[in-house]
């Protein structure tokens, strides 16, 4: 029998994995603009990543360090599977009819521009992802113990502050080095990291709201600071 606690864990894991994979696939598209006089360049892969911030903290809070690490590796293997499937699909020769003049569907160049570019982003993400996640989980757990389970905002924001610096620098370097100038790379890193920190702060009330919902509406209680992982 699947308990409410187990069902919640499955949903959180599935949502986390989906956001990670979709963020990687979208990551090849850059957008730029001006906000309050600050020129920014970032990737649309930033769209699903805020969800992963919240989910990592919720999983760690309610299921513990071991469960959070387990979800980290599940999502890693889902991203790796995506990379392998994209590689196989790219290697299969495209139909000749798509090379004909007037073809309005996806041609070989368009497919490779999108998905081969995504492959590089997936490699970049996988390179940074595991290390950053494990750092985030460890810092979150440490702060939870130090505060005796109080100050959720501190462990959520503090863990993000450290882990996302590692993640942002690594992903940007692997994905764009050799394709963009150092000035552009620095701008992307600064923009992405600043956005992640702003998002982490903005999401804090949402994290508290979800914390209250899970505890009061669903009756799922967070683990005490001194307990290990459990999912039942």
Steps between C-alpha positions, in 0.01 A plus 500: 500500500630844407472732794438873467860564600634262235270640232621852575861384471430349156335821375784716631760274338319492164450876495861565593630268225270656240610854584866403482468329159278770348734770629788328323308471173398867510844618607638565151276803447643827629292809572616851582352830605523791738353510850530811718797610293674164535571318174454127537555186294371166619353173380133401494616187681468723807120463479466155663803522731327702778267203543800276570614739775173459685478126440854431623426685824163329548643152441788570738266647760242220494700192401856575608848512354508144363170543317612832353818335373296212358282744303813681382633182341161397359476836321864466388428167331184639338706785354763251386231284338372810320851573375537145365159502330575834335838366383334191346229710333764735357703210358204354308498635140217741431241420228592618151164669457602757760779615268260589222439867411187634663511259796325679788577255779813454711810461284836355600666834569214618722493171693874503560507868595244436772588154627875482443524837672290355781743209527779741588273665756411160647870411532561836667208447734604147593853620569381760750176349624610218728770699680275804548209286623709308748643827633149644528373194688796498741478872576120481546536206740781667695304824542190305605697330776672821609167684527312210656253487212418871525556777241396311186583811297862490617574143395307535174671825393839413647525166320392663173753780540791255504382221271372721219830687475668166425221401262489830309874534443540138390199487267585831333863402451432157350204611286631825353880516527649533153167624365477828691751760614619515861304820548182327383572197720547721805175682424309172467648369828423824684149519358414135563639500854331827591169373362532175694562687824207735437280202413610315814398798713171551314416131532548498878134587575393228255726251677338592834153468344579155359652401833177595675285328237688171520496498878143618561300395194679175416617414849859436389746615763863607439779294647655624824853643452668198660319232296627331186300436181172317493240482222226291659 
